[in-house]
Amino acid sequence: MKTERIERATDPQKVAFITCVNDDDWYSECRLYLESLIVPAGMSVEFHPIRGATSMCAGYNAGMMASDAKYKVYLHQDTLVVNKH
């Protein structure tokens, strides 16, 4: 079975945080930590909380398709990134 690869333009100055969410309290805490990260000059950050996905794979795929960021970080809603660098 042959699959077709779709090429999309990406923004090399952008990072997307893609998170499957089913608990808004956990996601709020996760997002608080993400928003406190030190972002290098010239880079931008976007957040894609995915709610109501049929599975984690489906949710992460939806987030991937929703962003043109070159760098995509997939994380669970209860992940707290403590190192700001």
C-alpha positions in Angstrom: 0.0 0.0 0.0 1.5 3.3 -1.1 0.8 6.5 0.9 1.0 10.0 -0.4 3.0 12.5 1.4 1.6 16.1 1.6 4.2 18.8 1.7 3.2 22.0 3.6 5.0 25.3 4.0 6.1 25.8 7.6 7.2 28.9 9.6 10.7 28.3 10.9 10.2 31.1 13.4 7.3 29.5 15.2 6.8 26.9 17.9 3.4 25.3 18.4 2.4 23.5 21.7 -0.3 21.0 20.9 -2.2 19.5 23.9 -5.1 17.1 24.1 -7.4 18.5 26.8 -10.2 16.8 28.7 -9.6 18.6 32.0 -9.5 22.4 31.9 -8.0 22.8 35.4 -5.0 20.7 34.4 -4.6 22.5 31.1 -4.7 25.9 32.8 -1.8 24.9 35.0 0.1 23.4 32.0 -0.5 26.6 30.0 0.7 28.8 32.8 4.1 27.1 32.8 4.3 27.2 29.0 3.5 30.9 28.9 6.4 31.6 31.3 9.0 30.0 29.0 11.8 32.2 27.7 11.2 32.5 24.0 14.3 33.4 21.8 14.2 36.7 20.0 12.5 36.4 16.6 10.5 33.3 17.6 6.8 33.1 18.3 4.7 30.6 20.2 1.2 29.4 19.6 -1.0 27.1 21.7 -3.4 24.5 20.3 -5.6 22.9 23.0 -7.5 20.1 21.3 -10.8 19.2 23.0 -13.2 16.4 22.2 -10.8 14.3 20.1 -11.8 10.7 19.6 -8.3 9.6 20.6 -4.9 11.2 21.5 -3.6 10.3 18.0 -6.6 12.0 16.4 -6.2 15.0 18.6 -2.5 15.4 18.0 -3.1 15.0 14.2 -5.7 17.8 14.3 -3.3 20.0 16.1 -0.6 19.2 13.6 -2.9 20.2 10.7 -4.0 23.4 12.5 -0.5 24.8 12.7 2.1 26.0 10.2 4.8 26.0 12.9 8.0 24.2 11.9 8.5 23.1 15.5 5.6 21.3 17.2 5.6 20.1 20.7 3.0 17.5 21.6 2.3 17.2 25.3 -0.3 15.9 27.7 -2.4 18.4 29.7 -0.8 17.4 33.0 2.8 18.1 31.8 4.4 21.0 33.6 7.5 22.4 32.0 9.5 23.8 34.9 12.7 24.8 33.1 12.0 28.2 31.6 14.9 27.8 29.1 
